[in-house]
Amino acid sequence: MNEEPPSTEAESQKTSIQEKLEKKLKEIYQRFSYKPKNKSEIAETIRDSSDSGVLEKATLSMMEGALKVSTSRVRDIMVHRPQITFVDSDESAEEYIPRIIKSGHSRFPVLSKESDEVIGILMAKDLLGLLDQAGEQKNSDLNSLLRPVVLIPESKKLDTLLEEFKSSRNHMAVVVDEYGGVTGLVTIEDVLEEIVGEIEDEYDEEQIEFIKPISENEFLVSALTPIEQFNEELGSDLQHNNFDTIGGVVMHNFSRLPKLNDSTTISDFKFVVTSTGNKRIKRLKVIKKI
């Protein structure tokens, strides 16, 4: 039996192999125990996971949307005041019910003309009580139908708002500026769309109002408005060889994804971006030059 001690060279080789193995294990451990230091690094990590096949594209999109919600604020997604369907506190049911039916929405801020403040929320389903068995409208005090209104600042973060919506079971909040003036509204659906993308039902296409006049020379325009319709209603002659919608024309003119309130001029029209989402323009304010 050979009882000679191992050579110094063999021992050295063994030590070297062990050190290399320990180094490699340490690298593997560090990779799996990596902790991103900020949200940008988190986004980069989940994109790498998608590229390697660990995450599906749809999952990646939702995770990126969730990160966006954690940094965005109400002002980034709210529906601006000119686009809101209000009910005036001194209106009769005969006046506001046709407007409510036309809008297709389910909740409506009720505005006091005296103070210009939102005094409550009117639910469309609560109006069923105004109809008798023959389908005739009954007189009713509007104030008795109102539900409490939730007021929030433009600067509120979307993730905080989503938690408040969940805990309070509210679906809508009215947005106010620093002076308490109404500037817009936001719904739980608006916040969720930032995470999962556009939420549409079978009636959305029928209910869409492409062009809504604000004044003689100002209009709120959906980015999905066909160019032919835009030209016809606003008396323009915008070219549309490569685009089907006005949003495509405006996006091409920017040559980038614009931000809220960015503006550009095309022909005799100034286009101001009032709403964006899913890497596209959603709504525009159009000002026609005189």
ROBAVEX-570412 format. One line per 3 residues: number of its first residue (from 1); for each residue y, z, x of C-alpha. Coordinates in nm, 4 decimals, always signed. Each point is the difference from the previous one (the first is absolute). Layout:
<bamis>
NUM	Y:Z:X; ...
</bamis>
This chain:
<bamis>
1	+0.0000:+0.0000:+0.0000; +0.3351:-0.1068:+0.1385; +0.2362:+0.2968:+0.0040
4	+0.2761:-0.1643:+0.2030; +0.3464:+0.0660:-0.1434; +0.1827:-0.2975:-0.1491
7	+0.2194:-0.1915:+0.2368; +0.3756:+0.0462:-0.0004; +0.0427:-0.3684:-0.0927
10	-0.2214:+0.0284:-0.3092; +0.1820:+0.3133:-0.1093; +0.3312:-0.1768:+0.0450
13	-0.1153:-0.2948:-0.2101; -0.1179:+0.2339:-0.2743; +0.3362:+0.1781:-0.0024
16	+0.1835:-0.3331:-0.0162; -0.2064:-0.1208:-0.2958; +0.0556:+0.3292:-0.1812
19	+0.3752:-0.0185:+0.0557; +0.0121:-0.3566:-0.1322; -0.2037:+0.0991:-0.3022
22	+0.2261:+0.2963:-0.0717; +0.3093:-0.2223:+0.0353; -0.1443:-0.2553:-0.2401
25	-0.0907:+0.2683:-0.2530; +0.3497:+0.1396:+0.0274; +0.1493:-0.3434:-0.0725
28	-0.2245:-0.0402:-0.3046; +0.0891:+0.3466:-0.1238; +0.3726:-0.0665:+0.0445
31	-0.0286:-0.3240:-0.1936; -0.1697:+0.1660:-0.2959; +0.2209:+0.3082:+0.0115
34	+0.3236:-0.2004:+0.0294; +0.2761:+0.1455:-0.2158; +0.2890:-0.2348:-0.0879
37	+0.3371:+0.1529:+0.0795; +0.2023:-0.1779:-0.2711; -0.0354:-0.2258:-0.3037
40	+0.0397:-0.3154:+0.2058; -0.3034:+0.0962:+0.2072; -0.1934:+0.0787:-0.3191
43	+0.0822:-0.3458:-0.1363; -0.1083:-0.1602:+0.3266; -0.3266:+0.1943:-0.0042
46	-0.0952:-0.1053:-0.3525; +0.0876:-0.3632:+0.0788; -0.2314:+0.0169:+0.3008
49	-0.2692:+0.1400:-0.2287; +0.0499:-0.2942:-0.2354; -0.0163:-0.2495:+0.2858
52	-0.3270:+0.1512:+0.1161; -0.1486:-0.0164:-0.3497; -0.0011:+0.3733:-0.0702
55	+0.2540:-0.0383:-0.2838; +0.0192:-0.2744:-0.2591; +0.3288:-0.1866:-0.0410
58	+0.0624:+0.1495:-0.3443; -0.0499:+0.3513:+0.1357; +0.2316:-0.0755:+0.2921
61	+0.2679:-0.1208:-0.2421; -0.0199:+0.3192:-0.2070; +0.0112:+0.2237:+0.3072
64	+0.3059:-0.1849:+0.1292; +0.1543:+0.0345:-0.3456; -0.0648:+0.3745:+0.0032
67	+0.1742:+0.0265:+0.3371; +0.2918:-0.1970:-0.1399; +0.0277:+0.2392:-0.2936
70	+0.0163:+0.2908:+0.2422; +0.3153:-0.1419:+0.1620; +0.1735:-0.1932:-0.2809
73	+0.2514:+0.1426:-0.2441; +0.0755:-0.0505:-0.3671; +0.2932:-0.2328:+0.0704
76	-0.2433:-0.2445:+0.1643; -0.1990:-0.0707:-0.3166; +0.2055:+0.1126:-0.3004
79	+0.0939:-0.2304:-0.2857; +0.3778:-0.0319:+0.0176; +0.2203:+0.0942:-0.2935
82	+0.0891:-0.3567:-0.1153; -0.3725:-0.0676:-0.0471; -0.0689:+0.3056:-0.2178
85	-0.0439:-0.0262:-0.3761; +0.2041:+0.2907:-0.1346; +0.0260:+0.1425:-0.3503
88	+0.3448:+0.1300:-0.0947; +0.0059:+0.3409:-0.1644; +0.2148:-0.1236:-0.2898
91	-0.2148:-0.3043:-0.0831; -0.1999:-0.0286:-0.3186; -0.3722:-0.0785:+0.0015
94	+0.0780:-0.3454:-0.1403; +0.2074:-0.0702:+0.3115; -0.2247:+0.1250:+0.2798
97	-0.3534:-0.0645:-0.1307; +0.0223:-0.3840:+0.0328; +0.1230:+0.0416:+0.3592
100	-0.2838:+0.2389:+0.0798; -0.2586:-0.2388:-0.1446; +0.1416:-0.2885:+0.2028
103	-0.0060:+0.1949:+0.3267; -0.3690:+0.0905:-0.0248; +0.0570:+0.3316:+0.1813
106	-0.1297:+0.3368:-0.1145; +0.2789:+0.2384:+0.1082; +0.3757:-0.0333:-0.0436
109	+0.2858:+0.2134:+0.1354; +0.2432:+0.1015:-0.2744; +0.3601:-0.0134:+0.1169
112	+0.2912:+0.1984:-0.1351; +0.3031:-0.2271:-0.0264; +0.2340:+0.2962:+0.0183
115	-0.1248:+0.1422:+0.3293; -0.1923:-0.3026:+0.1348; -0.2910:+0.2367:+0.0651
118	-0.3655:-0.0423:-0.0887; -0.0742:+0.2644:-0.2619; -0.3711:-0.0676:-0.0441
121	-0.2873:-0.2473:+0.0054; -0.1137:-0.1882:-0.3092; -0.3707:-0.0873:-0.0158
124	-0.0853:-0.3217:-0.1819; -0.3056:+0.1631:-0.1598; +0.2212:+0.2662:-0.1566
127	+0.1724:-0.2727:-0.2010; -0.3135:-0.0525:-0.2083; +0.1067:+0.2992:-0.2031
130	+0.3064:-0.1948:-0.1135; -0.2166:-0.2392:-0.2001; -0.1265:+0.0841:-0.3458
133	-0.3251:-0.1291:-0.1421; +0.1688:-0.3220:-0.1140; +0.1268:-0.0664:+0.3497
136	+0.3616:+0.0771:-0.0918; +0.2196:+0.1880:+0.2455; +0.0946:+0.3554:-0.0912
139	+0.3186:+0.1733:+0.1025; -0.0496:+0.2606:+0.2703; +0.2099:+0.2015:+0.2408
142	-0.0425:-0.1602:+0.3425; +0.0460:+0.3348:+0.1743; -0.3119:+0.1341:-0.1708
145	-0.2083:-0.2687:+0.1732; +0.1286:+0.0540:+0.3523; -0.2075:+0.1398:+0.2820
148	+0.1437:+0.1802:+0.3054; +0.1399:-0.2195:+0.2752; -0.0799:+0.0502:+0.3687
151	+0.2944:-0.0670:+0.2319; -0.0582:-0.0692:+0.3692; +0.2223:-0.1043:+0.2943
154	-0.0247:-0.3418:+0.1630; -0.0973:+0.1685:+0.3269; -0.3186:+0.1672:-0.1284
157	-0.3099:-0.1005:+0.1968; -0.2645:-0.1931:-0.1907; -0.2930:+0.2210:+0.1014
160	+0.1871:+0.3059:-0.1280; +0.0827:-0.1819:-0.3248; -0.3625:-0.1034:-0.0492
163	-0.1132:+0.3614:+0.0325; +0.2641:+0.1050:-0.2529; -0.1119:-0.2704:-0.2428
166	-0.3587:+0.1226:+0.0302; +0.0805:+0.3687:-0.0453; +0.2503:-0.0448:-0.2850
169	-0.1921:-0.2851:-0.1687; +0.3263:-0.1942:-0.0319; -0.0111:-0.3764:+0.0442
172	+0.3699:-0.0776:+0.0363; +0.3044:+0.1443:+0.1740; +0.3653:-0.1014:-0.0249
175	+0.1719:-0.0483:+0.3355; +0.3513:+0.1354:+0.0561; +0.2470:-0.0277:+0.2862
178	+0.1797:+0.2846:+0.1759; +0.2535:+0.0202:-0.2835; -0.2645:+0.0190:-0.2723
181	+0.0504:-0.3549:-0.1206; -0.3056:-0.1964:-0.1149; -0.0936:-0.2657:+0.2558
184	-0.3550:-0.0911:-0.1019; -0.3425:+0.1201:-0.1014; -0.3441:+0.0205:+0.1560
187	-0.3459:+0.0331:-0.1530; -0.3318:+0.1229:+0.1312; -0.1188:-0.3617:-0.0179
190	+0.2785:-0.1044:+0.2391; -0.1219:+0.2545:+0.2550; -0.3685:-0.0908:-0.0416
193	+0.0804:-0.3695:+0.0454; +0.1271:+0.0827:+0.3485; -0.3546:+0.1170:+0.0795
196	-0.2327:-0.2307:-0.1935; +0.2232:-0.3044:-0.0512; +0.1397:-0.1572:-0.3148
199	-0.1481:+0.1412:-0.3201; +0.0067:-0.2556:-0.2785; -0.1568:-0.0131:-0.3448
202	-0.0777:-0.2910:-0.2263; +0.3434:+0.0154:-0.1600; +0.2201:+0.0007:+0.3108
205	+0.0434:-0.3747:+0.0197; +0.0999:-0.0238:-0.3664; +0.2482:+0.2853:+0.0232
208	+0.1827:-0.1074:+0.3132; +0.3689:-0.0744:-0.0459; +0.0811:-0.2422:+0.2788
211	+0.3797:-0.0063:-0.0300; +0.2082:+0.2817:-0.1494; +0.3810:-0.0427:-0.0174
214	+0.2104:+0.2936:+0.1206; +0.3374:-0.1659:-0.0414; +0.1363:-0.3524:-0.0221
217	-0.0745:-0.0713:+0.3658; -0.2636:+0.2622:+0.0919; -0.3702:-0.0025:-0.0819
220	-0.3144:+0.2002:+0.0713; -0.2709:-0.2472:+0.0934; -0.3723:+0.0456:+0.0530
223	-0.1195:-0.1488:+0.3280; -0.2769:-0.1672:-0.2042; +0.2525:-0.2101:-0.1932
226	-0.1004:-0.3685:+0.0207; +0.2674:-0.1963:+0.1861; +0.0253:-0.2529:-0.2824
229	+0.0847:+0.2818:-0.2432; +0.2519:+0.1518:+0.2425; +0.1748:-0.3352:+0.0416
232	+0.0038:-0.0621:-0.3732; +0.1334:+0.3393:-0.1095; +0.2529:+0.0513:+0.2812
235	+0.1115:-0.3620:+0.0339; -0.1092:-0.0349:+0.3608; -0.1813:-0.2724:+0.1914
238	-0.1970:+0.1979:+0.2586; -0.2616:-0.2088:+0.1782; -0.3613:+0.1058:-0.0464
241	-0.2157:-0.2460:+0.1917; -0.2081:+0.2726:+0.1663; +0.0448:+0.2922:-0.2425
244	-0.0841:+0.0774:-0.3613; +0.2111:+0.3145:-0.0507; +0.3507:+0.1143:+0.0809
247	-0.1493:+0.2814:+0.2078; -0.1591:-0.2574:+0.2303; +0.3325:-0.1769:+0.0504
250	+0.1830:+0.3244:+0.0766; -0.2741:+0.1263:+0.2338; +0.0127:-0.3305:+0.1895
253	+0.3765:+0.0345:+0.0359; -0.0380:+0.3489:+0.1493; -0.2816:-0.1152:+0.2352
256	-0.1280:+0.3596:-0.0109; -0.0955:+0.2711:-0.2465; +0.3374:+0.1292:-0.1242
259	+0.0775:+0.3618:-0.0736; +0.1622:+0.1465:-0.3095; +0.3619:-0.1110:-0.0467
262	-0.0316:-0.2761:+0.2598; +0.1869:-0.3085:-0.1164; +0.0114:-0.3701:+0.0707
265	+0.1982:-0.2939:-0.1370; -0.1565:-0.3242:-0.1172; +0.2209:-0.2719:-0.1418
268	+0.2378:+0.1666:-0.2480; -0.2085:+0.3150:-0.0431; -0.0182:+0.3343:+0.1776
271	-0.3454:+0.1601:-0.0165; -0.0303:+0.3798:+0.0443; -0.3472:+0.1549:+0.0340
274	-0.0387:+0.2848:-0.2513; -0.3762:+0.0565:+0.0186; -0.2810:-0.0757:+0.2450
277	-0.3704:+0.0780:+0.0219; -0.3241:-0.1216:+0.1546; +0.1911:-0.1911:+0.2681
280	+0.1894:-0.2103:-0.2507; +0.3214:-0.0049:-0.2001; -0.0408:+0.1206:-0.3590
283	+0.3491:-0.0097:-0.1528; +0.3409:-0.1423:+0.0875; +0.3564:+0.0417:-0.1109
286	+0.1599:-0.3435:-0.0132; +0.3762:-0.0440:+0.0122; +0.1340:-0.3414:-0.0916
289	+0.3150:-0.0989:+0.1840; +0.2886:-0.1083:-0.2178
</bamis>
